[in-house]
Amino acid sequence: MILSRNITICGVIGYPISHSLSPVLHNFWIKKYKQNGTYIPFAVDPNKLNEAIVGIINLGIKGVNVTLPHKESVLKYVQQLTDNAKEIGAVNTLTLNKEGKIIGDNTDAFGFLANLKDFAPHLRFASQKAIILGAGGVAKSVCFALINSGISEVIVVNRNKERAEKLKEKFGTNIRVEIWENRDQALEDVSILINCTSLGMNGQPALEISLEKLPPDAVVNDLVYTPINTRLLIEARKRGHISVDGLGMLLHQAKPAFHSWFDIQPEVSIELRNHVLASINQ
């Protein structure tokens, strides 16, 4: 495609950024929907975040996704936050509106729920319990999504109990904190298990957990997608659980951003998933 002077430039900021799959999926949509645009990864050192935001405004960049370590530190540059971003306390999407104001959104909760609906359409949250492994930024978005979907209790298990307690302070009585050593026993009576840690990711330590006490009809969702088939998901499938990988969350959370920038509602298709998987496997 030949780009004209009216090109829409978008991207993703993070540090490091070479691992990001966002350029692969957004440029897939740009090509599919024949848009005059491009999506670029920007490595932004935390010490240069202010200069990067000024550059985004002055260069007329339409918007950027925000990944680690900037999801919270970027908040002070945002003139308007969506309700989700306010509640979660972190931003993963910035859009420059016609007045030159930066709008901050968080689409991680949307992506998490949309991915679950794809793989476990029967799943109901009302009067159910969920267990989350981890208490970082992604866990915050997942807690928000579950509580707003009517879950009765979210059990947060983290290696650092203090961080888990902060989630309880933020979201209130729907959160129960368990110590990491009790993770196996805490699986009793839950309807969904979500791994929000990096354990099991390529290059990271394995996630050590026994699924013996997990109810047979529980859904297992591992937000890790490198590898796509983690040991947790393999073990869950052996036991007959519906197993949901983390790639779909990445794909779905990108939809609202693309819509904001190009005014097109993109499709999360098998073709897109295979395209991104091929990039992972290169």
C-alpha positions in Angstrom: 0.0 0.0 0.0 1.2 3.5 -0.9 0.9 5.8 2.1 -0.4 9.3 1.5 0.3 12.5 3.4 -2.9 11.9 5.5 -1.5 8.8 7.0 -2.7 7.7 10.4 0.3 6.9 12.6 -0.3 4.7 15.7 2.0 2.6 17.9 2.9 1.1 21.2 5.2 2.5 23.9 7.1 0.3 26.4 10.6 -0.5 27.6 11.7 -2.9 26.3 9.4 -3.2 23.3 10.9 -5.6 20.8 8.8 -8.5 22.2 5.5 -6.7 21.5 3.0 -8.5 19.2 0.8 -5.4 18.9 2.5 -4.2 15.6 1.8 -7.6 14.1 -1.9 -7.6 14.9 -2.6 -3.9 14.2 -0.8 -3.9 10.9 -2.7 -7.0 10.0 -6.0 -5.1 10.5 -4.6 -2.0 8.7 -3.9 -4.1 5.6 -7.1 -6.1 5.8 -9.3 -3.0 6.0 -7.2 -1.0 3.5 -6.4 1.8 5.8 -3.8 4.5 5.1 -1.9 4.0 8.3 0.9 2.2 10.1 1.6 1.0 13.6 5.1 1.4 15.0 6.8 0.1 18.2 8.5 2.9 20.3 11.0 1.9 22.9 10.5 4.6 25.6 12.9 4.7 28.5 11.0 5.6 31.7 13.2 8.6 32.2 12.1 9.9 28.7 8.4 9.4 29.1 7.6 13.1 29.3 9.5 13.8 26.1 7.8 10.8 24.4 4.3 12.1 25.3 5.2 15.6 24.0 6.5 14.0 20.8 3.2 12.0 20.3 1.2 15.3 20.6 3.5 17.4 18.4 4.0 14.8 15.7 0.2 14.3 15.4 0.3 10.6 16.2 -3.3 9.4 16.5 -2.7 7.1 19.5 -0.6 4.5 21.2 -1.0 1.4 23.2 0.9 1.5 26.5 2.7 -1.5 28.0 5.1 -2.1 30.8 6.5 -0.2 32.6 4.3 2.9 31.7 0.7 1.8 32.4 0.5 3.7 35.6 3.1 6.4 35.2 1.4 7.7 32.0 -1.7 8.6 34.0 -0.4 12.1 34.8 -0.3 13.1 31.1 -3.9 12.1 30.4 -6.5 14.9 30.3 -9.5 12.5 30.3 -9.9 9.0 31.6 -12.6 6.5 30.7 -14.5 4.9 33.6 -12.6 1.7 33.2 -9.2 3.4 33.4 -10.3 5.3 36.5 -11.5 2.2 38.3 -8.5 0.1 37.3 -6.0 2.8 37.9 -3.9 2.1 34.8 -4.0 2.9 31.1 -3.2 0.7 28.1 -4.5 3.0 25.3 -4.0 6.7 24.6 -5.9 8.5 21.9 -5.4 12.1 20.7 -8.8 13.6 20.1 -9.6 16.5 17.6 -9.0 19.1 20.4 -5.5 17.7 21.0 -6.4 16.2 24.4 -5.1 12.8 25.4 -7.8 10.3 26.3 -6.7 7.3 28.4 -8.5 4.0 28.3 -7.9 0.5 29.7 -9.2 -2.3 27.5 -7.6 -5.2 29.3 -10.8 -6.1 31.2 -12.7 -6.1 27.9 -10.1 -8.3 26.3 -10.1 -10.7 29.2 -13.9 -11.2 29.2 -14.2 -11.4 25.4 -11.6 -14.1 25.3 -13.4 -16.1 28.0 -16.7 -15.8 26.0 -15.0 -17.2 22.9 -13.7 -20.3 24.6 -16.2 -20.8 27.5 -19.5 -19.2 26.4 -21.4 -21.2 29.0 -19.4 -19.6 31.9 -21.6 -17.6 34.4 -20.1 -15.4 37.1 -23.1 -14.7 39.4 -22.7 -16.4 42.8 -19.4 -18.0 41.6 -15.9 -17.9 43.0 -12.7 -17.3 41.0 -9.1 -17.6 41.9 -6.3 -15.4 40.5 -2.6 -16.2 40.7 -0.7 -12.9 40.8 -1.4 -9.4 42.0 0.2 -7.2 39.3 -1.3 -4.8 36.8 -3.0 -7.6 34.7 -4.5 -9.1 37.9 -6.0 -5.6 38.7 -7.8 -5.6 35.4 -9.0 -9.1 35.8 -10.4 -8.4 39.3 -12.2 -5.4 37.9 -13.7 -7.5 35.1 -14.8 -10.3 37.4 -16.3 -8.1 40.0 -18.2 -6.1 37.5 -19.5 -9.3 35.9 -21.1 -10.3 39.2 -18.6 -12.8 40.7 -19.3 -13.3 44.4 -15.7 -13.8 45.5 -12.2 -13.4 44.0 -9.4 -15.3 45.8 -6.1 -13.6 45.1 -3.0 -15.7 45.7 0.4 -14.0 45.3 4.0 -14.7 46.2 4.1 -11.2 47.8 1.1 -11.1 50.1 1.4 -7.3 50.6 0.6 -6.7 46.9 -2.4 -9.0 47.1 -3.7 -7.0 50.1 -3.5 -3.8 48.0 -5.9 -5.4 45.6 -8.3 -6.1 48.5 -8.0 -2.5 49.6 -8.9 -1.3 46.1 -11.8 -3.7 45.3 -13.2 -4.4 48.8 -15.0 -7.3 50.3 -15.2 -9.3 47.0 -11.5 -10.0 47.4 -10.1 -12.7 49.7 -6.3 -13.0 50.0 -4.6 -16.4 50.4 -0.8 -17.0 50.9 1.1 -18.5 48.0 1.8 -21.7 50.0 -2.0 -22.4 50.1 -2.6 -22.1 46.4 -3.4 -25.8 45.9 -6.0 -25.9 48.7 -7.6 -22.6 47.7 -8.8 -24.2 44.4 -11.8 -25.9 46.1 -15.2 -24.7 45.0 -13.9 -22.2 42.4 -15.4 -22.0 38.9 -12.5 -20.3 37.2 -8.7 -20.3 37.7 -6.7 -17.5 36.1 -2.9 -17.3 36.0 -1.9 -13.7 35.9 1.8 -14.3 36.7 4.7 -14.7 34.3 5.3 -18.2 35.7 5.3 -20.7 32.9 6.3 -18.2 30.3 9.3 -18.9 28.1 12.4 -18.0 30.0 10.6 -17.9 33.4 10.3 -20.5 36.2 7.5 -23.0 35.9 4.2 -22.6 37.7 4.1 -25.2 40.3 0.5 -26.0 41.2 -1.6 -29.1 41.7 -5.1 -29.1 40.2 -6.4 -32.0 42.3 -8.8 -29.9 44.3 -10.1 -27.9 41.3 -13.8 -28.8 40.5 -14.2 -30.8 37.3 -16.3 -28.2 35.6 -13.9 -25.3 36.4 -12.4 -23.2 33.6 -8.6 -22.7 33.5 -7.3 -19.5 31.9 -3.6 -18.9 31.5 -2.8 -15.4 30.4 0.7 -16.5 29.3 0.8 -17.0 25.5 4.5 -17.8 25.0 4.3 -20.8 24.8 0.7 -20.9 23.7 0.3 -24.3 25.4 1.6 -23.8 28.9 2.1 -26.7 31.3 -0.9 -25.4 33.3 -3.2 -25.7 30.2 -1.8 -29.1 29.3 -2.5 -30.4 32.8 -6.0 -28.8 32.8 -6.9 -30.5 29.5 -5.7 -33.9 30.8 -8.2 -33.4 33.6 -11.0 -32.4 31.2 -11.2 -28.7 32.1 -12.1 -26.1 29.4 -8.7 -24.4 28.9 -8.3 -20.9 27.6 -4.9 -19.5 26.5 -3.8 -15.9 26.8 -3.5 -14.9 23.2 -7.2 -14.1 22.7 -7.0 -11.5 25.5 -4.2 -9.7 23.6 -6.2 -9.8 20.4 -9.5 -8.6 21.9 -8.0 -5.8 24.0 -6.7 -4.3 20.8 -10.2 -3.9 19.2 -11.3 -0.8 21.1 -8.0 1.0 20.3 -8.2 0.2 16.6 -11.8 1.4 16.6 -10.8 4.7 18.3 -8.0 5.4 15.8 -9.6 4.2 12.5 -13.3 4.2 13.2 -13.6 0.6 12.2 -14.7 -2.3 14.4 -12.1 -5.0 13.5 -12.8 -8.7 13.7 -10.8 -11.1 15.9 -10.7 -14.0 13.4 -9.0 -17.3 13.0 -7.0 -15.8 10.3 -5.7 -13.1 12.7 -5.0 -15.6 15.4 -3.0 -17.8 13.0 -1.1 -14.8 11.7 0.0 -13.7 15.2 0.7 -17.4 16.2 3.0 -17.6 13.2 4.9 -14.6 14.4 5.3 -16.1 17.9 6.6 -19.3 16.4 9.2 -17.6 14.2 
